[in-house]
Amino acid sequence: MEYIVLMSIFLILLSILGKVLYETISCYWLTPRRIKKVMEKQGIRGPKPRFLLGNIMDMASLVAKSTSQDMGSIDHDIVGRLLPHFLAWSKIYGKRFIYWHGVEPRLCLTEIGLIKELLSKYSSISGKSWLQQQGSKHFIGRGLLMANGNDWYHQRHIVAPAFMGDRLKSFAKYMVECTEQVLKTLENAVENGEKEIEIGQHLTRLTADIIARTEFDSSYEKGKKIFHLLTVLQHLCARASSHLCFPGSRFFPSKYNREIKSLKMEVEKLLMEIIESRKKIAESSRDYSCGNDLLGMLLDEMQKEKSHNGFSLNLQVIMDECKTFFFAGHDTTALLLTWTVMLLATNPTWQEKVRDEVKEVCNGGIPTVDQLSKLNMLSMVINESLRLYPPASLLPRMAFQDIKLGDLHIPKGLSIWIPVIAIHHSEEIWGKDVNEFNPERFNSKSFKPGRHFLPFAAGPRNCVGQSFALMEAKIILAMLISRFNFTISENYRHAPVVVLTMKPKHGVQVYMKPLKS
């Protein structure tokens, strides 16, 4: 009898081992080779990959070389600095080429028609790859940004109302209050003789405070530790893909894995304290509602205990959603604001144009929600800033089924990478002045629909917080430019770098002069 039981266990283990072995071989060898052959038949080739590592080392070497020094002057021609491999390979292999990120083949796509078709027509059968999900697993987990298919659909359905309609408009008062506090801090700093201000850190704190108060009913001080830990995790996860090239590496008890898991546990412990506190408040309320902000909506949905075609909201998903919006809700907007201040500080004519418009539209007061749509000059400046320095420089999608994209057959399992920054800096699309700061190009009379603009992606999977971010940016910039004149410091060193998002390596130092009332 014991022999039969032992044999049964042995056969089960052997079956499991065989399945794991087959899936590993398929993931690391069979599927990539199949995709490579399919694309080669269509005339699409690329640099030769190394075993397991693909072209990671080549890319890392090129980027390290191009970003090792600052740019010397403020020059917006930054594609060669941030995507040197794209320039090198596109010259050799053309607009369409395949490169390898570890064992993951990636098709680089810059053709506008095909990009529009992919993002709109195939949004339901494309999404984030396993490599991406594993790379951000301990950072933002399977929140909306990394969810796919049915999970993504239901998460989007739950969180979207938090950034729409009257609820979105109600956030304006918090944005104004938080901005007032930061402006007073800046005024005090200038009055106390601080000649030079690193504006990025102030704007980062401001947008962090806004997302904490509007979506989690928390102050910046309460969420400061979470923001700090997520920033550290962001830097660690930026290196994650190279660690995932080797089978089973994510399970190794290495220093890297221990550090990243420890940080994740610390973040989730802090988030659980916020969640438990909210649940206790809800238990004492008459309608047992957890609130009207994003966290409240997520907790209310979990209380319903509904399952939607296999998807159900649990505490882990809620924590992943919180991490996603804690990070994405402030980091990208802070970068948009920081780059915009740099551009206005180096273009005083446009700074004065925007200041005059704000004064006229807002009658010298604080901007209201209804007045924001009338700030056309400011909108043009924000768009031009997003074109030149898009916080997300790359837009990835993986095909979960075979699809037909224009004249291309895209096999299941192929990742498509859209180099947003290269498209935004394409002379063919935007003209000879592509690397110049020219907000006038976004004037409704001269802006052409064929010119592609992807700061918030496009199609059904576009950024759910787009309206929130733009409203926030307009309010902050309108209030900042009404109170201060700012010029770039002689100590500013222009050195954009990408650490998941595009950042100024040394910050943005400006001289700020308070304006008379």
N, C-alpha and C positions, 0 to 999 in steps of 0.2 A: 504493500500500500504506500509506504513511504517513498519507494522507488518511483512509483507512478506520479506522486505529487511533485517530487524533485524534478522529474523529467518534464512535467507540465510547466513548472516554474522556469526551467532552463529554456524550453521552447518559446515561452512568452518573452523572456529576456532576449533570446536570440532574434525573435521577430522584431522587437522594439529596436534593438541594436542595428538590425538590417535596415529598418525604415529610416533611422537617424543617419546611417551611413549613406543610403541612397539619396536622401534629401540634401545632405552635405555635398556629395559629389555633384548632384544636379545644380545646386545653388552656386558652387564655386567653379564648376567646369562645364557640365553639359549645356545648361541654359545659356550662359554667356557665349559659348562657341556656336550654338544654333543661331543666336541673334546676329553674331558677327558674320556668318555665312549669308544670312538673309539680306543684310545691309550691303555686303560686298557685291552681291548679284545686282543690286540697284546702283552700283558705282560709288558707294559711299565708304570711304576709308578714313584712316586716321593714324596717329603715331602708334608705333609698336608698343604693346603693353609688356611690363615685366610680370613674372609669375606672382600671383596673389596681389602684388602692390599696384599693378596696372601702371598708370602714368602719374601717380601721386607724387613720387619723388621728383619727377621732371617739373611738375607744377610748383611744388614747394620750393625747388631751387630757383626757378624763374621769378617767383613772387618775392622770395627772400632777397634776391639780387636787385629787383626793381624798387623795393620798398626800404632798402638798407639805408638810403639817404633821403633827406627832405628834398622838396622840389626846388628850393632856392628862391622862387618867386611864386606869386599866386597865379597859377596857371590851371585852367579848368580842363585841360586835355589830360585826363587821368586814366583812360582805358589801358594804355600801355603800362601804367604803373600797377593797376589793380588786377588786370586780366592779361598779363603778358603772353601767357600760353594761348589765349584765344587769338591774339594778333598773329603770333607765330604760326599756329596751325591753320588758321583760315587763309593765310597767304599760300601755304603749301597745298592744302586739300580743298579749298574753296569754301563757299558759304555753309555747306553741309559737311560735317565731319563727325566721326565717332572718336571719343577718347574714353579711357577707362579709369574709374575711381575705385581702386582695388579691383574686385571682380565684377563690379557693376558697369556695364557699357552705357555710355551716355551720348545721345545725339545732340549736338549743338545746333540750335535752330534760331535763325534771325530773320526768316522770311515772314513778313507781317501777315499776309493772307493765311498762311498755314498756322501761325500763332493764334490768330483770331478764331480759326476753325477748331483748333485743339481746346482752347479755353472755354468756348461757348458750346460747341456741339458734343464734345466728349468729356464733359466735366464729371459725369456720373460714373464713367469707367476709367478714370485716371485719377491719380492722387500721389501721395507720398510713398516712397519706396521703403523696403525693410531696412536698408542701410541708414536712411534718414531717421526713421522711427527709432532705431536702436541707438543712433548717435545722440538723439535728444531725449531718450527714455528717462534719464534721471534729471533732466532740466525742466522740460514742460510736459513730459509724458505723452499721453494720448488725448490731450486737449484738442480743441477745434482745429488748431493749426496743423496737427499731425494726424487727425482722424481721417478715415477713408470710408467710402461707400455708405452703408446704412447708418453707421455710427456718426459719420460726419453730417449726414442729412438731419438726423434728430438733434444733434448738438447745436447745429446752426439754427434749427427751428426754435430751440429753447432760448438761446442767448440773443438772437437778433432783436427781439422787442426791447432789450435793454439799451439799444442804440438808435431808437426810432421815435418819430412823432413827438408828442408832448413830453414824454419821459426824457428824450434827448434835450429838448428846450429847457426843461427844468434844471438841467445840470449847469446852465450858464451862470447862475448866481454863485455856485461853488467855484467855478473857474475864475470868476471876477474876484471873489474873496481871497482865494489862494494867490492870485496874481498880485493883488494889493499888498499882501504880506511880503512877497519877494521884492516888489518895487521899493517898499519901505526899507528893507534890508540893504538894497543897493544904494538908496539915498543916504542911509546912515554910513555905509562904507565910504562913499565919496566925501561926505562931510567930515569924516575922521581922517581924511588925507590919503585914502587908498586910491592911487592914481590909475592903476591897472586892474581890471576885473577879468577873471576867467569865467566867461559867461556860461559856458557849457554846464558846469557843476550846479549853478543856480537854476538853470532851465530843467536840468534832470531832476532836481529836488522838487521843482514846481510841478512838473507833469506827474511825478510819482505821488505827490500829495493829492493832485486832482483825481487820479485813477483810484487812489485809496479811499477818498471821501465819496466819490460818486458811485463807485461800483461795489465797495466793500464796507462803507460806513465806518471807515477807520482813518486815523490821522497818519501823516507821514512818519511821525515819531514812532507810532505803533508798528508800522510796516517797514521801518528803516532797515531792521535786521534782515527781513525777508528780501528786500531789494538788494542789499549787500550780498547775501548768499547767492541769490539768483545771478548776480553779475559775475561772481566767482565761477559759478556753474557754467555760465555762458562761455567764459574763456576756456574752461576745461573741455566742454563739449565741442568747441571749435576744433579740437585735436582728436575728437573721438573716432572719426572715420578711419584714420590710419591704424587705430587700435583694433578695429573691427575686421581688418583684412584677413586675419588668421582665424581659422575655425576654432570656436570655443573660447576665444580670447576674452570675451566679456565675462567669463566665469573664473578667470585666473585671479588668485588672491594677490594681485599686484598692488603696489603703492597707489597707482593711478586709480584703479577700480575701487580700492578701499576709501580713498579720499572723496571720490565723486559720490559714492553711496552714502558716506557719512554726511556729506553736505545735503543730500536729498532728504535723508531722515530728519535732519535739523529743520529744514524748510517745512516739511510736512507736519512736524511737531508744532511749529508756530501757527501754521494754517489751521490745525485741528483745534487749537485754543480759540481762534477767532470763530470757527464753525460752531464749536460747543457753546460759546458765549451767545451766539446768535440763536441757537436752538433753545436755550434757556429763556431768552427774552420772548421767543415765539410761544413757548409753553404757558407763559403768564399773560399773554394777550387774549382778548376775547375771540378774535377770529382765527387764532392759531396761524397767523401769517408770519412768514420769516422776513418780510420786507419787500420793497419795490425795486431795490437795486439788483445787480447781477447775482450776487451771492444769495440774496433772498429768493430770487426766482429759481435758482438751481436747487436750493433746499426745499422749496415748496413742491417742485417737480419730483424730487426724490420721495417726499412724504406720500405722494400719490401711489407709489409702488407699482407703476405701470410698466409693462414691457412692450416695446414697439418693434415688432419683427425681430426679436432677439436682442434688441438694445434696451438696457435699463440703466437708469442713473444711480450710481453708488458713490460712496464717499471718496474712493480713489479717483473716479472721473471728475468729481467736483473739485478735488484738490488739484488735479491736472489742469482743469479749466481755470482755477484761481491763479495758478502759476503762469499759465499762458497769458492771461489778461493783466496780471501784475506786471509781467515783463513787457509784453507787446504793447500794452496800453500806455506805457510811459516812455520806453526806450526809443521807439521809432519817432514818436512825436517830439521828444527832446532833441533828437538828432536833426529832424526837419527844422526846428526852431534855431538850433545852434548854427547850422549851415546857412540859414536865411539871414541871421544876424551878421555872420561873416560877410556875406554877399552885399548886404546893405551898408555895412561898415566900410567896404571898399568901393562902393558906388554911391557917393553922397547925393548925386543928382536924383537917383531913384529913391533914396531915403527921404529926401525933401518932398518929392512927388507924393509918396505914400502918406507922409505926415500931413500935408495939405489936404489930401482926400479925407483922412480920418477926422481932421478938424472940421471940415465942411459937413460931412455926413453925420457925425456924432455931436455936432454943435459944441465941441469942446468938452463933452462929457464922456462917461463910460459907455462903450458900445452895447447896444441891446441886440437881442437875437434878430429882430426884424431889420436892423441896420446892416448886419453882416453881409447880406446879399448885395448891398449897394457899394461895397468896398471893392470895386473892380480892379483898381491898381494893385491893391494888396493881394487879391486872388492871382493876378498875373505873376507877381513876384514869387508867391508861394509855389505856383506851378513851375516856374523857371528853376527855383531851388530844387524841387523834386526831380526835375529833368536832369540837372547837372549833378546832383548828389542824392540819388535815390537811396534811402536807408537800406532797402533790400536790393542788392545788386544783381542777384540771380533768382530766377523763378523756375522751380523744378516740378515736373510731373512724370509719373510712371504710367505706362499703358497696362491696364489689367486684362485687356482683351486685344486680339488683333484688330487694328483699325486702319482705315484708309484715310490718309491725310494728303489731300491734293493728289499729286502723282506718286506719293510715297506709300508703301506698305509698311506699317509700323507693327512689328511682331510683339506679342504679349511679353512683358518683362523688360522692355526697353525703356530706359529713363530718357526723358527729353528735358534738356536744360536750356532755358531762355536767358541769355546774358542781357538783362535789362539795361545795365549801364552802357553796354556797347550799342544797343538800339537807340538809347537816349542821346548818344554822342555820334550817331551816324550822319556823316555829311550828306550821304545820298538821300536821307529822309528829311533832315532839318536844314540843309543848306550850308554854304561855306562859313557862315558865322556860328557853326554848331558849338564851338568851344568858347563862345563869348556869352557873357551875361546879358541877355536881351529879353526881358519880360514881354516886350511888345509883340513877340511872336505868338503869344497867347491871346492877343486881341482877337475878338470874335470875327473881325473882318479879314484878318490875315491867316488865322489858324485853319488848316485844312484837315478834314476828317481822316485822310489817308495817313497822316503823320501819327505814328503809334506812340502812345504814352501809357506806361505801365507801373506807376509808383505804387498802386494798390492792387496789382494784378488785374484781372478782367473776368467776365463771365460769372456764373453762379458761385464760384469759389473765390470771388474777390474779397477784399478785406472787409469784414463785418463792421469794423469800427471806423470806416473811412469818414463818415459824416461827423462822428464824434471828434476825430483827430483834426479835421479841417476847421470845425467850429472852435475848438480849443486853440489852434494855431492862430486863427484870426483875432480872437479875443486877446490873447497874450501879446501878439505883435502890435495890435492897435494900441493897447494900453502902454506897452514899453516905448513905442516910438512917439507917443504923446508926451511922455515924461522925460525922455532922454534923447540927447544927440550922441551918437557913438561912432568912433573911428577905430580902425584897426591899429593895434599896438605894433611898434617896431620889433617887439619880441615874438610876435606871432610867426610860427614856422608852419608852412603849408605842407601837410603830410597825411593825406587820407589813407586809411588802412581799413581792411575788412576783417572784423571778428564777428562772424555771422551777419552783423550789420555794418554799414560804412561809418566810421568814426574819424574825427580829427585826432591824430596820434598824440599831439601835445596840447590838446584843448584849443580854445579860441580866446585869445586875450584881446580885450578892447579897452579903449579909453572912453569913459562915460561922463557926460556933462549934463546935469539936470537942467531942464528948460524952465523958464519962468512961467508961472500960471497965466 
